[in-house]
């Protein structure tokens, strides 16, 4: 992970919309770059972070390049680092998660939200809608509640976080209550682990966005091997040192499912057809580029009107998300007029 510094506050910059905003299920890939509105540009100002969160000082190290950093192999260090970032950049006074739950990198999660905001701005004179008129559904919100916290802080959007894990929802709800955000971020239990959208949305409910960080792996063993590869790539695989089994932690349902990412996203797309008129844009992260052809095929079969692949990058890490809609241009215009312009 890079170690960017606290940026100076400035007016948000909206990138130019893609050249082909009317792309169909043959998705358009955008240029990979850290989003210009992402607050985590450059190097982190650790002195400022420690001033806001003094406990971070106990986790500081010098990285192999002689630069001040934290030990990303230590789950406790990553948890405190995230707490410092959320407090310093987003005004989140309290943030904590249970042991062994997923502790995601904040800058990458912020990128997903900023690119989704751009998607909403397309066709709206490149003006991103802000405030409570925009509702987002976070599928698999997890104990960390990262997307709702950042999305509400940066854009004022309303969020519903769903999950099948009661403990995760309890932890996320505690974060929201401690920060007085109960009116802006709510939660919903999906009682069936084999369902995603089915039984989750109310009949007349509408969401501008759905987002999802799906379980990437097909088994726990695959997740462990993936973590080992990451440590080797980072030069951290010291045989004399005990390293965490899983990168950034995570429960089974956060990390793997039968069939892995490809099967989960296929199910997500299939179920989205049942609520296609209730959501403006569906989306999901896709960690493996090799899964994109199968996802594009599933989108065509589902009958989407448009889809998009947006590439993202943070340091050497490459990721992307896929977004799709079942609404045509006229329906998009009517949606914006009814919900954003009144």
N, C-alpha and C positions, 0 to 999 in steps of 0.2 A: 504494500500500500504506500502511496505517496505520502509525504508529510507537508501538505500545503499550509499557508499562513492565513490568519484571519483577514479577510478582505475588507477594504473600506466600503461602507454602504454607498450605494449609488442607485440611480434610477434603473429599474430592470430593463434589460435589452431584449427585444423580441427578434429572434433570427428570422431571416426571410423564409417564407413558406417554401416547401419543396416545389420543384419545377413542374411536377406532374401530380397535383393534388387529387386528380380524379382517377388515380390508378385503381384497377380492379383487383381481382384475387391474385393476379401476378404482381406480388408485392414490390414496393419501391424501397430500396435500401439507401438510407441517408449516410452521409459521411460521419465516421466515428470521431467524436471529440467530446471532452468534458463540456457540458452545457454552459453557455456564457452566463446564465443566471445562477448557476450553482455557486453557493457561498464558499465552497472549499477549493478555491483556486490557489495556486502557489504553495508556499510552505506554511505549516501551522506555526502560530505564535504560542509556543508552549508556556512561556512566562505568563501570558494572559490567561491561558487555559488553567494553569495551576492556581493563579490568583482567584479565579472563579470556583475552582474545584481543587482545594489544597491536597486532597488525598491522592491526586494524580502524581504528585511529586515522588511518591514511594515506588512508582513503576517506571521511572525514567531510566533509559539506558543510552549508550552510544551504539549506533548501528554499525555494520561492517565498513561504512564509508566515513565513520567518525562523526556522524551527525546525530544530534539529539533526537530520540524517538522513544517509543515504548516497545515492550516485548510482545509482539503479536502472537507468540506461541503460548502466552499466559492468558487463559480465559478471564481471570480476574482483572488483568491489566486492560484488556479490550473492553470489558464491561465498564470500568471506571472511565476509560477514554471516551466511550460513547456518551456516558453521563456528562462529561465535561463538554463535549461538542454540542449536545442537545441543550445544555444550559446556556452556553456562551453564544451560540448562533441562533437558537430558536426560542429561548426564554423558558425552557422546560425546567422547572425548579426541582422536580423529583422524577427520577427514572431509575428503575431497577427491575431485574428479571430473576426468576428462580434459577438455581444452579442447573446447568446442562441444557438450558433452552437456547435457541438460536440467538446469537448476538451479531447482527449484520453490520457491515461497513456502511456508515451513514452517507458519505459522499455519493456512492453508487446508487443508493436508494433515492437520494434527492434528484439525481439525473433522470431517473424513470419518471418522476412526477413532473419535472420541468418539460420534458419532451411531450408528455401527455397534455400539459397545459398548452403547448404549441398546437397540438392536434385540435384542441377545442377552439383555438383562435383562428384556424383556417376557415375561410368563408365568413368570418365575422370581422372583416377588415383588419385581420391580424391582431385584434384586440382580445386578450385572454379574459374570459369571464371570471370574476372574483366574487367572493362572498357566499352567503348561505343559499343562494339560488342554485349553486352547483353542488350536486350530491355524488359521492363516490362510494363504491362498494369494494372493500378490500377483502378478497377471498383468501382465507388463511392468514388472518391478521397477526397471529402469534402472540406470545407474551410481550414482545418488544414494542408493538404498536407503532413502529417507526413511520410507516407511510401516513397514517392519519395525523400524527404529531407534526411532521414536516409539511404536509399538504395544507393543514389548517393554518399553520404559522405563516407560510409563504403566500397563500392564496385565499385564506378565509373560508375554504370549502367545508362542507358538512361531510362527515364520514360515518359509514356503518362498517364495522369490522366483524367478519364471520369466521368461525373456526369450529372444528369438531372436538377440540381439546378444552375441557372445562377448566383445567388448571391455567392454561394459557389465557383464556378469556378472563379469568379472575385476576391474574396479574396485570393484564392490559387495562382492565377496569379500574384497578387500584391506582395505576399511573394517571389515568384520566381524572379520577376523583381528586387525587392529590394536587393536580394542577388546575382544578376548577373548570374542566372542559366538558362536563357532562352534557351540556346542551348542544355541543358541536360534534362530539364523537360518541357513538353508541355501539352496542355489540349485540350479536345474534348468534345463538348456538345452532349449528347444523347437526341435528341429532343422528343423521345417517352418514356413516363414513364412506358409503359408496355413492353419495350424491353430492353435487356441488351447488347448482342453482335450484334444482327441484325442491320445492317445499320451503324455499328460503325467502323469496320475494312475495310481498303482498300484491293483491290483484291489480290495484291502480297505482302502485308505486313506480316511480321513475328515477333513473340514475343517469347522470351524464357520462360516467365512467365506471368500469370495473377494472381492477388491477389484481395481479396475482403473482406471487413468487412460488412457483410450483416445486414439489419435491423433484429433485433432479435425477436421483439415482434409482436403480431397479432393486437394490438390496442394501443392507447395512454393510456388507463386505465391500461392495462397490463404493459406498460413501467413504469408508476407511481408506481404500486405495487412492481415491481422489484426494483426500487430505494429505497422504504421504507424498503424492506427486507435487502438491503445492509447496510442501516444506522443502523438498529437494530443489524445486525451482527457485525458492527464496534463499537457498544456501543455509537453511536452518537445520538440516537433518544431521545433527551431531550425534553419533552413536552413543556417546557417553551421557547424553542428556535425555531426560524423560519428556516427551512431547505429548500434547493432547491427542487423543484418538481421533477426534473430529475437529476439523477447522471451524472456528467460531462456534463450536458446540452445536446443539440441535437435537431435538427429539426425533424418534423414528418417523412420525407423520410429517415433520418438517423437511426431512432429508430424502426419504425414499418411499416408493410405492410400487406395487406390482406393475411391471411394464415400464417403469421409470417415467421420465419427463414426457416422452412421446405419447405414451398411453394416457397420462393425465391430461395433457393438452387436447388430445383427441376427444376425451370425455367432456372437457370444458367446452369445446366448440359444439359438440353434439347437443349438450344441454342448453347452450346459449340460444339455440333455435326456438326453445320453448318460451323464452322471455325476450325475443328479438325486438319487439316493439316497445319494450320498457326501458331499453338501454340505448344511449346514443352511440357510445364506443365501448366495445369489449376489448380487453387487452390481457396479455400475459408475458412475463419474461420467458426467454428461451435461451438456455445456457449452451446448448450444443447446436452449432450451425448445421450439422448433418441431419438434424430433425426438421429443418425448414421445408424440404420438398414434401414430406409427408403431411406437415401442417398445412401447406398450401393446397394440397389435394383435399384434405378434410374441409377446408374453407370453401372450396369450389363445390363440393358435395353438399355442404350445408346451405348453399345458395346465398352467400353474403353479397352485398352490392359493391363493397369496397373493402380492401385490406391494405395494410402497410407494415413493412418491416423497418424498424428504426434501429440503426446500429449505435452503440454507445461504447465509450472507452474510459478507463480510469487507469492511468499508468500503462502497464503492459497488459492489463486485463481487458479482454474484449467481451462484450455482452450485447444483447439486443432484446427488443420486445416486439411482439406482433400485435397489431390492433385490427379490429374488423367491425363492420356495422351491417345491419340488415335494412337500414333506412335509406331511401333514395334522397337526391338533392332537395327535392321539394319538401320532404318530411324533415330534413335537417333544418331548412330555413324556417319551417313552421315551429319546430322545437325551440330554436333560438329566439324567435319572436315572442313565443308564449312564456318562456321561462326566464329569459335573460334581459328582455327589452321592455318589460312592463313595470 
